[in-house]
């Protein structure tokens, strides 16, 4: 495939209400979703349909959203399957649904713990992400399906033997690529992340992540929300404003291309137009 561009987009989202009032216009939500995906499509090899966990929002199933993009826009879309949202039978049925729909790729994510106030609970039928991927791979083999698998990796933890072992286990379980978090934010963090994946001998299988930040406050809020510890160099750039952040992100994308890394994983944070701005 050459340089692989994975672009994350949100599925159709709708406001949640426990009351009967408030109309949900499904048709309009789906149309806007497809229109936005079409704008990002020319700059993506795989559109990753994210799982959005916001108690104020309802989402269309990531599987349904990916199938809509395949059917109506002829785009390769990969649904994110959050493993701890399913029991084993539900998970395997979801994988089978994806295979039957002819989806080109699937992304498996472990999933964070739900907070107590969420009113939902995690399911713990699998001991690891690699275990559920192995079971999904067996289904894929039985169905003779060409669907590719994607999985996450914590690039900052690749200095530890445990994270390297987890990454290799996911590759052995069938992952085509590992999508990195936290993001590679600037040239300084690119040097560190490239060194980590090279020393772990994963340089051909990890797609570094670009995550567009807005300003210093946004950087701090993302650190708190995602549990990231972002480098001082990013905070310094953020104090210069959005344009400086964008230029650093653009430089990371260009350097990843020029250094012969396998590809890039871009979060659009719900704004698919960013794919054109950063990847064109």
C-alpha positions as CSV (number, residue, x, y, z in Angstrom):
1,X,0.0,0.0,0.0
2,X,3.0,2.3,0.3
3,X,2.7,5.2,2.8
4,X,-0.5,4.4,4.7
5,X,-2.8,7.2,5.9
6,X,-5.3,6.2,8.6
7,X,-7.7,9.1,9.3
8,X,-10.0,8.9,12.3
9,X,-13.5,10.3,12.0
10,X,-16.5,10.4,14.2
11,X,-19.6,8.3,13.4
12,X,-23.0,10.1,13.2
13,X,-23.7,11.6,16.7
14,X,-27.0,12.6,18.2
15,X,-27.9,14.3,21.5
16,X,-29.0,12.0,24.3
17,X,-32.2,12.7,26.2
18,X,-34.1,10.6,28.6
19,X,-37.3,12.4,27.6
20,X,-39.6,12.0,24.6
21,X,-38.9,15.6,23.4
22,X,-36.2,16.4,21.0
23,X,-36.3,15.1,17.4
24,X,-33.5,13.0,16.1
25,X,-33.0,13.5,12.4
26,X,-31.3,10.3,11.4
27,X,-31.3,11.1,7.7
28,X,-29.6,14.4,8.1
29,X,-27.0,13.0,10.5
30,X,-26.1,10.2,8.1
31,X,-25.9,12.6,5.1
32,X,-23.6,15.0,6.9
33,X,-21.4,12.1,8.1
34,X,-21.0,10.8,4.5
35,X,-20.3,14.2,3.1
36,X,-17.6,14.8,5.7
37,X,-16.1,11.4,5.0
38,X,-16.0,12.1,1.3
39,X,-14.0,15.3,1.9
40,X,-11.4,13.3,3.9
41,X,-11.5,10.3,1.6
42,X,-8.9,11.5,-1.0
43,X,-6.3,12.0,1.8
44,X,-6.9,8.6,3.5
45,X,-6.3,5.0,2.7
46,X,-8.4,3.9,5.7
47,X,-11.0,5.9,7.5
48,X,-11.1,4.9,11.1
49,X,-14.6,5.3,12.5
50,X,-14.0,6.1,16.2
51,X,-15.9,5.0,19.2
52,X,-17.1,8.1,21.0
53,X,-17.9,7.8,24.7
54,X,-19.7,10.9,25.7
55,X,-22.7,10.5,28.1
56,X,-24.4,13.4,26.4
57,X,-24.3,11.8,22.9
58,X,-25.7,8.8,21.2
59,X,-23.8,7.4,18.2
60,X,-24.6,5.2,15.2
61,X,-22.8,1.9,15.6
62,X,-19.3,2.1,14.2
63,X,-20.0,-1.0,12.2
64,X,-23.1,0.5,10.6
65,X,-21.2,3.8,10.0
66,X,-18.3,2.0,8.3
67,X,-20.7,-0.1,6.2
68,X,-22.5,3.1,5.1
69,X,-19.2,4.6,3.9
70,X,-18.3,1.4,2.0
71,X,-21.8,1.2,0.3
72,X,-22.5,4.9,-0.4
73,X,-19.1,6.4,-0.8
74,X,-16.9,3.5,-1.8
75,X,-14.5,4.2,1.0
76,X,-12.4,1.8,3.0
77,X,-13.6,2.4,6.5
78,X,-12.6,0.5,9.6
79,X,-14.9,0.4,12.6
80,X,-13.4,0.6,16.1
81,X,-14.6,-2.3,18.2
82,X,-14.2,-1.6,21.9
83,X,-13.7,-5.1,23.3
84,X,-14.8,-4.4,26.9
85,X,-18.2,-3.2,25.6
86,X,-19.0,-6.8,24.5
87,X,-19.3,-10.2,26.0
88,X,-17.5,-12.9,24.1
89,X,-20.5,-14.0,22.0
90,X,-21.5,-10.4,21.2
91,X,-17.9,-9.6,20.2
92,X,-17.5,-12.5,17.9
93,X,-20.9,-11.8,16.3
94,X,-19.8,-8.2,15.7
95,X,-16.6,-9.4,14.0
96,X,-18.7,-11.8,11.9
97,X,-20.9,-8.9,10.9
98,X,-17.9,-6.9,9.8
99,X,-16.6,-9.8,7.7
100,X,-20.0,-10.4,6.1
101,X,-20.2,-6.7,5.2
102,X,-16.9,-7.0,3.4
103,X,-15.2,-4.3,5.5
104,X,-11.6,-3.8,4.5
105,X,-10.3,-3.3,8.1
106,X,-11.2,-3.6,11.7
107,X,-9.6,-1.8,14.7
108,X,-9.6,-3.5,18.1
109,X,-9.4,-1.3,21.2
110,X,-9.4,-2.5,24.8
111,X,-11.4,0.4,26.2
112,X,-11.1,2.5,29.3
113,X,-13.0,1.8,32.4
114,X,-16.4,3.5,32.6
115,X,-16.6,6.0,35.5
116,X,-19.2,5.2,38.1
117,X,-21.5,8.1,37.0
118,X,-21.7,6.7,33.5
119,X,-24.4,4.2,34.3
120,X,-22.6,1.5,32.3
121,X,-20.1,-1.2,33.1
122,X,-17.2,-2.9,31.3
123,X,-17.3,-6.5,30.3
124,X,-14.3,-8.6,31.1
125,X,-14.7,-11.8,29.0
126,X,-11.1,-11.6,27.6
127,X,-7.8,-11.5,29.4
128,X,-6.1,-9.4,26.8
129,X,-6.6,-7.6,23.5
130,X,-4.4,-10.2,21.7
131,X,-6.6,-13.0,23.0
132,X,-9.8,-11.5,21.4
133,X,-7.8,-10.8,18.2
134,X,-6.7,-14.4,18.0
135,X,-10.4,-15.5,18.2
136,X,-11.3,-12.9,15.6
137,X,-8.5,-14.2,13.3
138,X,-9.9,-17.7,13.6
139,X,-13.3,-16.4,12.4
140,X,-11.6,-14.5,9.6
141,X,-9.8,-17.7,8.5
142,X,-13.0,-19.8,8.6
143,X,-14.8,-17.1,6.5
144,X,-11.9,-16.8,4.1
145,X,-12.2,-13.0,4.5
146,X,-9.4,-10.6,3.5
147,X,-10.2,-8.1,6.3
148,X,-7.1,-6.5,7.8
149,X,-6.7,-5.9,11.6
150,X,-5.5,-2.8,13.4
151,X,-4.6,-2.5,17.1
152,X,-3.2,0.2,19.4
153,X,0.2,0.6,21.0
154,X,1.4,3.0,23.7
155,X,4.5,4.3,22.0
156,X,5.8,6.0,25.2
157,X,5.9,2.7,27.0
158,X,8.0,0.9,24.4
159,X,11.0,1.4,26.6
160,X,9.5,-1.3,28.8
161,X,9.7,-5.0,28.0
162,X,6.1,-5.5,28.9
163,X,4.7,-3.0,26.3
164,X,7.1,-4.4,23.6
165,X,5.8,-7.9,24.4
166,X,2.2,-6.7,24.2
167,X,2.8,-5.0,20.9
168,X,4.4,-8.2,19.4
169,X,1.6,-10.3,20.8
170,X,-0.9,-8.2,19.0
171,X,1.1,-8.5,15.8
172,X,1.3,-12.2,16.1
173,X,-2.5,-12.2,16.7
174,X,-3.0,-10.7,13.3
175,X,-2.5,-6.9,13.5
176,X,-1.4,-5.4,10.2
177,X,-0.4,-2.2,11.9
178,X,-0.2,-0.7,15.4
179,X,-1.7,2.7,15.8
180,X,0.3,4.8,18.3
181,X,-0.8,6.9,21.2
182,X,0.0,9.3,22.7
183,X,0.6,11.6,19.7
184,X,3.8,12.6,18.1
185,X,3.5,16.4,18.6
186,X,6.6,18.1,17.3
187,X,10.1,17.3,15.9
188,X,11.5,16.7,19.3
189,X,8.9,14.0,20.2
190,X,9.3,12.5,16.7
191,X,13.0,11.9,17.5
192,X,12.1,10.2,20.7
193,X,9.2,8.1,19.3
194,X,11.2,7.0,16.3
195,X,14.0,5.9,18.6
196,X,11.6,3.9,20.7
197,X,10.0,2.0,17.8
198,X,13.4,1.4,16.2
199,X,14.8,-0.1,19.4
200,X,11.7,-2.3,19.8
201,X,12.2,-3.4,16.1
202,X,8.7,-2.2,15.3
203,X,9.6,0.5,12.8
204,X,7.8,-1.1,9.9
205,X,4.6,-1.8,11.8
206,X,3.8,1.3,13.9
207,X,1.9,4.3,12.6
208,X,2.8,7.4,14.6
209,X,-0.1,9.6,15.6
210,X,-0.8,13.3,14.8
211,X,-3.4,15.0,17.0
212,X,-4.3,18.6,16.2
213,X,-4.3,20.8,19.3
214,X,-5.9,24.2,19.5
215,X,-4.0,26.1,22.2
216,X,-2.3,25.7,25.6
217,X,-5.6,25.2,27.4
218,X,-6.5,22.4,25.0
219,X,-3.2,20.7,25.5
220,X,-3.7,20.7,29.3
221,X,-7.3,19.5,29.0
222,X,-6.3,16.6,26.7
223,X,-3.5,15.6,29.1
224,X,-6.1,15.4,31.9
225,X,-8.8,13.7,29.8
226,X,-6.6,11.1,28.1
227,X,-4.0,10.7,30.9
228,X,-1.2,11.8,28.6
229,X,2.0,13.4,29.7
230,X,2.9,15.6,26.7
231,X,6.4,17.0,26.3
232,X,7.5,20.4,27.5
233,X,8.4,21.2,23.8
234,X,4.7,21.0,22.9
235,X,3.6,23.3,25.7
236,X,6.2,25.8,24.5
237,X,4.9,25.7,21.0
238,X,1.3,25.9,22.2
239,X,2.0,29.2,24.0
240,X,2.8,30.7,20.5
241,X,-0.8,29.9,19.3
242,X,-2.7,27.7,16.9
243,X,-0.6,28.5,13.8
244,X,2.6,27.4,15.5
245,X,0.9,24.1,16.6
246,X,-0.3,23.5,13.0
247,X,3.1,24.1,11.6
248,X,4.7,21.6,14.1
249,X,2.0,19.0,13.2
250,X,2.6,19.6,9.5
251,X,6.4,19.2,10.0
252,X,5.8,15.9,11.8
253,X,3.8,14.5,8.9
254,X,6.4,15.6,6.3
255,X,9.3,14.1,8.4
256,X,7.4,10.8,8.8
257,X,7.1,10.6,5.0
258,X,10.6,11.6,4.3
259,X,12.1,9.1,6.8
260,X,10.5,6.1,5.2
261,X,8.2,5.3,8.1
262,X,5.2,3.1,7.0
263,X,2.5,5.7,7.4
264,X,0.6,8.1,9.7
265,X,-2.4,8.0,11.9
266,X,-4.3,11.2,12.1
267,X,-7.0,12.2,14.6
268,X,-9.4,14.8,13.1
269,X,-11.3,15.4,16.4
270,X,-14.5,15.5,14.4
271,X,-13.2,17.9,11.7
272,X,-12.4,15.8,8.6
273,X,-11.2,18.9,6.7
274,X,-8.0,18.6,8.8
275,X,-7.1,15.6,6.7
276,X,-6.6,17.8,3.6
277,X,-4.8,20.5,5.5
278,X,-2.3,18.1,7.1
279,X,-1.9,15.3,4.6
280,X,-2.2,17.0,1.2
